[in-house]
Every structure is written in C-alpha cells, then in structure tokens.
Amino acid sequence: MSEITPSIVEAHGLSPEEYDRVLNALGREPNLVELGIFSVMWSEHCSYKSSRIHLKKLPTEAPWVICGPGENAGVIDIGDGQAAIFKMESHNHPSYIEPYQGAATGVGGILRDVFTMGARPVANLNALRFGRPDHPKMKHLVQGVVAGIGGYGNCVGVPTVGGETNFHPAYDGNILVNAMTVGVADTDKIFYSAATGLGNPIVYVGSKTGRDGIHGATMASADFGEDSDAKRPTVQVGDPFTEKLLIEACLELMATDAIVAIQDMGAAGLTSSSVEMATNGKAGIRLNMNNVPCRETGMTPYEMMLSESQERMLMVLKPGKEPMAEAIFRKWELDFAVIGEVTDTQHMVLEFNGEVVCDIPLGPLAADAPLYDRPYVSPEEYKAWANVAPLGDVAESADIGADLLTLMGSADLASRRWIWQQYDSQVGADTLQLSGGDAAVVRVHGTSKALAMSTDCTPRYCYADPYEGGKQAVAETYRNISAVGGRPLAITNCLNFANPQRPEIMAQIVGCLNGMADACRALDYPIVSGNVSLYNESKATGGGSAILPTPAIGGVGILEDSSLMATIAFKGEGQDIAVIGREHDDLGQSLWLRTIQGREDGNPPPVDLAEERRLGELVRDLIAAGDVTAVHDVSDGGLLVAVTEMALAGGIGADLLPLTTAQAYAEAQGLYVVTLPDASVLAQRGIAARVIGKTGGAAIVANGATIALADLREANDSFFRNWMES
Amino acid sequence: MSFRSAVITFPGSNCDRDMAVALEQVSGTAPIRVWHGDADLPDGLDFIALPGGFSYGDYLRSGAMAAKSPIMQSVIAAAGRGVPVLGVCNGFQVLTESGLLPGALMRNAGQTFICRSVALTVENTQSLFTAGYSAGQKISIPVAHHDGNFFADDATLDRLEGEGRVAFRYAEPCNGSLRNIAGILNDAGNVLGMMPHPERAIETAQGGSDGRALFASAIKGLVGA
C-alpha cells in the first residue's frame, strides 16, 4: 500500500482537520482503500455535515407517518393497509457535465430509493432549473436533460406525470435536476436497511461493477472549476432496461419472506450501502471483494468500493434463502453473488486475495463524522448583502392585454408541452391528471383513491427573503394538492444551495429551513425524506456565481374518491368566476415586474400560514361537495395569468370586471380561482369570495382589451417551439 | 363462454399489466400471463396480445430481439392457424421484426419521444378488431413511442391500401409515418399491429374510452356478446 501524502488527502476532498479525525478514528494511518471510504462517507453528499444541525429543526412526525428521514425514502399511511413511499433527490453536477446521462441516472437513483423499500414506483416528477435561454449551452442542456429523464423513465415504465421548470441567469453555470419518485406498497411489506442476524449472507444483485462514477459523491460536493468537462468520467451511465428487470426481480423476491434488509447502491456505491446497512443494524460487516461481480478484469478493492455503477442493490438474506433468491435474479438475467456476511464486530472488514485490505470501526466512522455549525449572517446583514432594491413606485400597466400576451409567451410561463410530451405520462393506465394542471393525480391501482403530487419552489422569493421563500415553497405544494381536491399528507425536499462556507449562503440555508419548518408545523404537513445539494456555484461562467437558493419541495396528498377530482379547465359558458382568499396589491418579485419592467425588486408576497390551512380545507370541501366546476391557485404570473391558464385548458374565454395592474399581476399567496354556475352558493355557505367575471367566448376580455385565446395559445406554445427549432 | 387470452411478457415489457387489466375489464376474464422464455403457448387461446414497452431494452432495434425469443415462434405458428394477435407499440415493432406484418417502425421524424392523445381515423371496419367502429370514425387514443414512424416501400403501401389493411390512420401527421399509417392488418386479417395504445383508453377517467370498442368487438367476434 502506498503512503498517504497530504496531496492524496487533498485529492480525496478531505481537509487537514478532517484527516486528523480519520487518524483519530482509526488510531493509525489509513491505507488508500480506507481513505477512499472515509472521503466518500464524509463528503457533504453522504454526511450532510454542513446542514445536519439545521435539518433537525424540521418536523418529521404525524400519526400517518410510518417512516421519516433516515431510510432510503419516507413512508406514509394512505389507508386500506397501503403506504406511499417517496423521495426527491438532486443530480445537478452530473447533469451539467453530461445532461442526458446525468438526468437519466438521477431518475434511476431515485427509483431505486423507492423500490428498495418494497414499493412499486407509480409516478415520477421533477424540478428543473436552467439558465437564461439564450446562454450558448442552454438549449443543449435542456434537450439533454429532458431526453435523459424521458429515456430512463419511459423505458422503466413509470409515468412521469409532473414537475416544474424555471429559467434564471443564476443557473447559467450550474443547472438543477431534481427527480422525485412516488411508490405504493402494502404497509406489512415495507423493507428497511438495518443489517441484522450474525452470519446472515450479504448478497449483491443487479449490474456488474465498473470503473464509472468513481468519486461521484465527492464531485457533487465541490463547486465547478474551469475544468468541469474533464470530470466527465465521474458521471455514471444508466441502463433503464436493467433497472426495469431489477424492479421486477426485487418485488418478486420481496413477496417471499427471504429478505432481512435491503439497500440500493447510490452515491458512493458499495461503500455507503454497506456502511449504512451495518450501522443501522448496529452490526458489523465482512465482504470478500473477490466475489464482487466486476465488468472488467483487474479492478482493485478501492475501485470496487468507490464505483458508482448503476442498477445495483445490496441485501441481507435469511440463511438458506440464497438458492431461491438466486433463481429469481437469474430468471431476470441479473447478477447475483453472495459477497459477505453480517458480523458482530461493529467493524467493516474487506478481504481481497486472502488479505485484509480494510478494517474500519463503524462507530467512529459515523460518530466522528464531521459536523459543522457554519457561521451565517443575520437576516438584516443578509438583506444588505442580497441587495434587493425596494419596490418603490410602480406605474400602472400601459396595456394589460399586451402584457398578458408577453407573459404567456415568456420563458417562465410558456407551456411546457414540448417537455412533457417527451415523457410517457400514461404507462400504468392510472394517470388521471398530468402536467399542466395544479397537481398530478395518479390512481392507486385497483382502488378508487388517488395520489395527488406536486413539486414547487420559487427561487426568486427565496433569494429576496429566505424565510418567506421557504414557507412559500411548502405552502404552494399544499395549495396545488388542495386545488385538485387532495388532502396534503407529507413532503420530501431537495435543498439546492451554493457554497455553505460563505456566511451569506449559510444564511439562505438557515432562513429557508426555518420557513419550511414553520410551514410544515402550521399545515400539519411533515417532511419524511430529503436530500441536500450544496456547492451549486460555478466559476465556469466567470467567477463565483451562486445559484438562487432553491429548496424544492415535493408534496404528496390523497384523494379518497378520485372521481371527485377537480381540474383547472373552464367547463362551461356563462359560469361565475370567483376568487377565494386574500388578494395582494404588491407587485414585488412578480414575474410581471421582471418580464415587463425588467426589475427583480421588492419583497416576495407573504404567506399567512393559518389562512393557508383554512383556505385549503375550504377549497377541498367545495370540491368534495361538487360545488365548483374548476379550481386553480394563483401563483407565478398572478391572477390574470391563472384565469388565462384556466381558459386555455378549457377552450372557453372569460369576461372580467375591471382590474388594476396589481390585481391582475401581483402573485397573491393563498388565493384560489374557482368557477361555478352561480357564485351566490358561496355566500349562502358563508364563504367570502369576490366575483371577478364570467366564463364564455373565445377571448380574455379585461379592461376593454380583447385578447383572443388563439393568440394566447400561440404565444404560450411558441416559446419552446421557436427555441428548439431555432 | 369465457374468453381465453394471453399477454406475452418480454424482459422490458412495461404495458403488459395495462394490457391484462384492459382485457379483463372488457372480457370479464383475466388473461394468462406468458413469459418470453416459455417455448409453448397455453392451449386453446382465443387471443394473443403483445404489449408495449422496451423489450430487451430496445437494444439493436426496437422489437428485434423479442422477435427471436422462444415464445415468438409459437406466436407465429398460432397466427398462422388464425389465432388473433394484437401488437401494440413495442408489440407492433415485434410483429414487423418477426415478419408477421410488413414494413418497419423507424425513429420518429422529430427525433423525440412523443406521448399525447392523437386523433385517429378508423379506415377498416371489417376486421375482428375494428368491427365495433363505424367507417371513417374519428377516435382519440394515446401514443407513447420513440420509434413509431411507419415505413414500407410504395408497392407494399399500395397493396396495404388496396386490400383494406390499413386499420387506423393518424388524422394529423404524428411521427412521420408514411401515409399517416398508425395500424395495419396482415392479409388474413387476424393480426393487428398499431402504435397507439387502446389499453390506455378503456374508461373516461383515463381521459377517454375510445379504445374499449377494439377489445369489445374482438371479444364479441370470438366468443359472442
């Protein structure tokens, strides 16, 4: 074994202080295999060393939570002996380097997190952030990411039903690709990762191990230098066909009683899966590296332990079940190998060619893992640093109709049809509502109930006010799920931020998490799983450009009777259009201000959490009672954009009462637009609502302007078409 | 009389369950699930379905490896005896690759995967599969494919048209298919291959139920109403 020099330590992403901790944990110098293992386990990606103390503030419990954060994914009870299992995860850095494979393997990884717990995946969603559309790389990145998400999900046969896509120059050098999977399992067939049972066999299944992706977790924990293209070999390559076989084989084995524990090999591959299984089981682990199925000859234990080859799982089986399990995996033409056993030593011991090549005490590996309380500036200091100008005076819109056409054709509000038509959204034949509405709705197979799901975050709000932005991201998923008639149950998150060693960035993290925690508590809407992606900044675009703080939220709710589901589309002519909730007269941080006035000024619209909860319950009651014919929440673009989206979805126009610019375009929070044959029903039920117009015709009529739906549709559809065909 | 059908599953098939659910919903009897490695089909089948998906990962060419699997030799033999065979999406690709249907399905003209509901025109209402539709009827069925661009030489296309073997046509260009062909029959009329997914359009909750008549008419034709 070669001697460990300071430059080798640095190449593994460990600071001198962290290397001292390694020496302390081992009581001696590590060899290269051991150093590699410490380096990936202590990477930001695996250890959450900068975020852990703040993540603890998030509420994670509710009577319906079966398993919160800490396992492969979160588990909630959805009644009738069934559970929804879900998580969201980032694949940002790989997707910037190689967009197709980066995005594809992001989908593959999150699918494995969900089916490893015993769930059949039933829906994929995503949250994507790209730079400005005219950036020279951006079209290529969008095309690659979308094709990669589709290429993987379509082949695996899990419908991609929802997501969000934003554009902002802050992502020019560091796009965000967050993928979410939701699965359904029986509550008595949920599988966990704790390795137990002295002498139980440890089994490797799936694809062979290759030299791809070595040190991917370390890469994901560093900001991009000028040489990001040179990091291409650390991007993994996905094979969705093998993943499909792996899903079917695992679910077939899970229907038996053979499995003690199971864990997918995700970031940091065999290292993190084996360390986590042994640590969670308070056991030890011994692996014979000669038995690891390898794609090429001559691979070293170091390479095997750090490879991030895809489509692999590690299991602990009950003794004697190996032949039955092997037959299932052979039937699906997958590798199956017993590579070790559970021990009681609380050490991870690796043998290769008869020699011990690694012997690490697991306790110190976890207990001595670095934990940083990184300094952060106060909200006042942050505000000064963020330098968001006050809103000041805003002139009324010169032409409300022209502004509407511009907004509907703008990058952030244009129809995403070009994207979602590349995803198989209907495989499974249970998709009841897909992209384009408020939340995706997928029926729980063979039942009348359905899951409602939405991913949301408004990064410009988070930048201007991290606390309000964190609240808003949670509240928007709550609102979107309520708007289809679903009862919001729990969320997963994917926390994308820049370099936490900068106190201003750390202030964004702390502020957003505080806001999220308050929203979760107020809405009784806990966090059950999540992922943190830091160091999202790039020097490639010319110097230290940080992304906007982007704590993406994925919410899941339930519709007990899916036949009562609401959609955004206008259903008939001559119906009343009413708004329920509090209107807002401040255009701060609105898309209208940015798109029409060219300013990103002012405060984001505030979220009143108590009101949010009351309104959500009220809207769900109206939907369940069949009192409303269409529902849509107001979000990006404001009220007039929301009404236009409803009109386009239904192919029916609207004749509106006079609107001020702020009424039309301020992005009020906790505001729903509903239609119904006669709005007096709302007053009879004691619901405060304001009628804003009537459905009908083939145009939006507002303030004397008549904007044809055909023109609005053309503007809405043309952005992606023109961009992609240019 | 009960309806005895089979759904073939290849490694990488992903619409096999959906096809089985549709057949059971419309016929009242669950189909037999058959694994690609099986050499023989169950006896006495009324109907065989080749589902959508990515058999063998669509590596080499879509449907090419599935066409060589053991079970396909039995399917080819059964089709020769007149057993009705429906191939949807990847199933259609398998049918062309195995020679049961003419032509080939190439990469979509726009190069991207396409998933959306498309309007189809029913061109043939004489076949077992299409007797439940009226001539020229416009129906809406979802497509979801990357390789659905139907190609055949002019003589083959003329023959297909002349013999009334074009079952469905896209009402608007969809994927570059020659003459907008979306589904074709073999010369005996007992094998139908189509890119759109009728099994995804069985009930209104799915966004439309125009696919139901295809299964209903086949079942009615085979075992009576």
Interface residues (C-beta under 8 A of the other chain):
Chain A: A147 G150 G151 N154 C155 V156 G157 D239 P240 F241 T242 K244 L245 K331 W332 E333 W420 Q421 Q422 Y423 D424 S425 Q426 V427 G428 A429 T431 L432 R443 S562 S563
Chain B: P11 G12 N14 C15 R17 D18 V21 A22 G37 G52 G53 F54 Y56 G57 D58 Y59 T112 F113 I114 C115 R116 P142 A144 H146 H197 E199 R200 I202 A205 Q206
